[in-house]
Amino acid sequence: MGKPIHEWIERMRAAHDRADREEFARVRAMTQEERIAALQAASLTAQRVLEVMSPEARARALEHRDPLPESTVKALRALRARAKHARP
């Protein structure tokens, strides 16, 4: 008989956590030039994907907004306020 579902879920969660940590470490180790190149590549890919979409699908994709969690919005607001006060 197979493993109980909760064991499978925990193994999958651990595998995803491990993959996330590896990806974070890879990105942290990137130079500024490598980050710029990655951003350029992602931007070009997104542009190419949009070009092959139907006009309706493209419009829906461009109108879509994925809102940030309220905790992130508050943190960004606080960072902006600190940066504004820190300027000479």
NORURRA-V327749 format. One record per pair of residues at least 4 apart in sequence whose ideal C-beta (glycine too) atoms are under 6 Angstrom apart, sorted by sequence separation. I is the first residue (numbers start at 0). J is the second residue. If there is no record, write none. Layout:
i:I j:J
i:I j:J
This chain:
i:2 j:6
i:29 j:33
i:52 j:56
i:67 j:71
i:2 j:7
i:29 j:34
i:52 j:57
i:67 j:72
i:49 j:57
